[in-house]
């Protein structure tokens, strides 16, 4: 079964909102969070940015980082976002990138709730 546009938007909205909540709840991390027009931009103290955006035509969630761009498809059975090139979970990749830029380990288990 393929996601409808409505389901896709709902999933992206929930994922981005959950990520914001997780980051907001951690006062040890210095992250500026901007959510505008469905694009979530995280700016760290070192001025590095992570950008998450929805790509409706492909029904993908994209993550942009200096190391590259990553495209995530939603696995409906597992109910999680997986990178289309290496099958890494969004939560795993984000956890690594957040640790790299903040030296804070985030619990991203609630990302898909």
N, C-alpha and C positions, 0 to 999 in steps of 0.2 A: 504494500500500500504506500502510495506517495503522499507526502504532506500537502495539504491545501495551503494556499497563501495565508489564510487566516491562522491556521495551526502553526505555520512557520513563524509568522510575526509574533504570535503568543509565546512560542518557545524562546525566541531571541529576546523578547522583552523580559521574560521571567529570568533567563540566564543573566542578562546584563543587570537587572535589578538585584538579583541575589549576589552578584559579584560586588556591586556597590555596597550592599549591606555588610558583606563580609569585610570589605576594606574599611568602611566607616567604623565598624566595631573594634578595629585594631588601632588603638591610639599610639602604638609604638612605631607605626610606619608613617613616613612623611610622603604622602601621595596626594597630589591635586587631581580631583576627579571632575571631569566635565562630560555631561551627557547632553548632546544637542543633535536634534534631527535623527535620532537612532544611531548615532556614532558616539561610542564611549572612548574618551581619551584619558589615559592615565599618565600624569607627568610626575616624575620622581625628582628628588632633591638634586640629583646629578644632571637634570634636564633631559634625561632619556625619556622617550615616550613609547607607550604601547597604545595601539588604536584597534578597537574592535568595531566592526561594521557588518551590517547585513547586506547580503547580495541576493535580492529577491529572485531575479531570473534563474539563478542557479540553486536557490534555496540553501545557501551556505552562510556560515558565520566566518568572517575573515578576521585574522589577527595580523597586524603589521608591527614589525619590530625591526630594529636595525639589522638584525641577522637574517631577515627575510620576511616574506609574506606566507601565511599559512591559511589554508582553506579547510573548514570543518563542515562535515556533513552530519546530520542528525541521524543516529542509529535508533530507530523507533523501538526495536526489540530490547536493546540494552538501556534505552532512554538516556543517551549521553552523546555529546559531540565528539567526533573522531576526525583527526586530520586525514585528508584524502591522500596524502603522499606517504605517510609513515604509520598511520593508524594510531598515533599517540592521542590520548584523551586531552581535551581542552584543559581540564582541571590539572593534569600533570604538567603540561607545557606552561600554563599560567603560573603554577606553583613554583616551577624552576625559575621563570623570568622574574617573578616577584621577589623571590629569595635573593637572586642575583643583584637586584637594584635597591633592595631595602634591608638586606641582611635579617629579615624577619620571615619565619616560616608561617605560612597561612594554612589554615584548615579549610580546604575548598570542597569538603564533602557535601555541603549544602548548596553547591552551585546549581544542581539540577532539580532541586526540590520545588 
